[in-house]
Amino acid sequence: MAERHPLRPPAASTPSARRFGRGKGLAADAELSVHEDGSHLWAILGTEPSRSWRRFSAELLQSARAAKITGIVFVGAMLADVPHTRPISIFTTSENSTVREQLGIERSSYEGPTGILGILADAAETAGIPTVSIWASVPHYVHNAPSPKATLALIDRLEEVLDVVIPRGDLLDESEHWERGIDALAGEDEDMSAYIEQLEQARDTVDSPDASGEAIAREFERFLRKGDDGVAGSDGSTPEDPKTPNRPSWGPAP
């Protein structure tokens, strides 16, 4: 008997979406919407609830167990110092050792504040439901609009993890339009254009097949030293010795 992937759905009937707390206060607070495609895959979309995270997680996990869910994939995006002109970086992690081995991924080394997805992932693992988290790095300087390019990258990774085919719809055209729109904005702003060029150089150095750890570190240090006013000295220092990349005034910190 072949071993079943822990994140692949079993051949079992799925219940009504009403079992996922539709109409409850917490579900409404998170603006949850539930979709089921007939192949025992559920998609739950929503915003981070503003209250009662523990009860929210407990209710969601109770519904997952009732629906005989065998694995959960969390999908999200984070603002980062990345250029919109390069492929979207995708990070896949799991707290489950079996899943990490099967997918060839690593455990996240992040330590710091977390959100509802981190709380849900911990609760699911505690309940015996394996999880995977897939994150897309989105350029922080275009944070006001959704990124179809990031959505496409997430879909590509989801297909690999779940072994399914997900229709793209108009995302390819929307992604190209999104990138052209940012190009047009950058063409009218010298600071923005120069900043994106810095990001491109740093990304290309990291992606180069000939890049060594030393070369990557050197490029990253050079990138950190670049700023509106900072001029690197002979010892590589700058007047302000910034710890993070200097962003133009129009770019908020992620």
Stockholm file with secondary structure:
# STOCKHOLM 1.0

chainA/1-254         MAERHPLRPPAASTPSARRFGRGKGLAADAELSVHEDGSHLWAILGTEPSRSWRRFSAELLQSARAAKITGIVFVGAMLADVPHTRPISIFTTSENSTVREQLGIERSSYEGPTGILGILADAAETAGIPTVSIWASVPHYVHNAPSPKATLALIDRLEEVLDVVIPRGDLLDESEHWERGIDALAGEDEDMSAYIEQLEQARDTVDSPDASGEAIAREFERFLRKGDDGVAGSDGSTPEDPKTPNRPSWGPAP
#=GR chainA/1-254 SS CCCCCTTSCCSCCCCCGGGGTTTSHHHHHTTCEEEECSSSCEEEECCCCSSCHHHHHHHHHHHHHHTTCCCEEEEEEEEESCCTTSCCCEEEECSCHHHHHHHTCBCCCCCSCCCHHHHHHHHHHHTTCCEEEEEEEEEGGGTTSCCHHHHHHHHHHHHHHHTCCCCCTTHHHHHHHHHHHHHHHHHTCHHHHHHHHHHHHHHHHHHCTTCCHHHHHHHHHHHHHCCSSCCCCTTSCCSSCCSSCCCCTTCCCC
#=GC SS_cons         CCCCCTTSCCSCCCCCGGGGTTTSHHHHHTTCEEEECSSSCEEEECCCCSSCHHHHHHHHHHHHHHTTCCCEEEEEEEEESCCTTSCCCEEEECSCHHHHHHHTCBCCCCCSCCCHHHHHHHHHHHTTCCEEEEEEEEEGGGTTSCCHHHHHHHHHHHHHHHTCCCCCTTHHHHHHHHHHHHHHHHHTCHHHHHHHHHHHHHHHHHHCTTCCHHHHHHHHHHHHHCCSSCCCCTTSCCSSCCSSCCCCTTCCCC
//
